[in-house]
Amino acid sequence: MVVEGTWDLSVSTPVGRIKAVVILHRVDGVLTGTAEGAGQEVPLREVTVDGDRVTWKQAVTRPLRLNLVFDVTVDGDALHGVSGAGRLPSSRVTGVRRGASVSPAADAPAGTAGSA
């Protein structure tokens, strides 16, 4: 499964929808990336791919200081799943790869565990 690329994400949190951009790429054969949103750019940690499932961790300071865990499923140029932050409720994540003609479905099923 090819997951590399620039992804436009929408995260439905209890305080509203947050837009973010995640860039995934390989460096010396290792999948890595960054996330941009809320006026900040942060590195992704522990990026893993297992079939069509992609997980990663990231820390943000805006709008709150949170350690986030993402767990998404990639289906071609679309993705869906969840993001979690400790004890806070999970947030639904949808996304589309830039340059794709597919738009993420608003009612895409949530993946497994992981908030933004």
Secondary structure as UniProt FT lines:
FT   STRAND          5..13
FT   TURN            14..15
FT   STRAND          16..27
FT   TURN            28..29
FT   STRAND          30..37
FT   TURN            38..39
FT   STRAND          40..43
FT   STRAND          45..50
FT   TURN            51..52
FT   STRAND          53..60
FT   STRAND          66..75
FT   TURN            76..77
FT   STRAND          78..84
FT   TURN            86..87
FT   STRAND          91..97
FT   TURN            98..99
FT   TURN            106..107
//
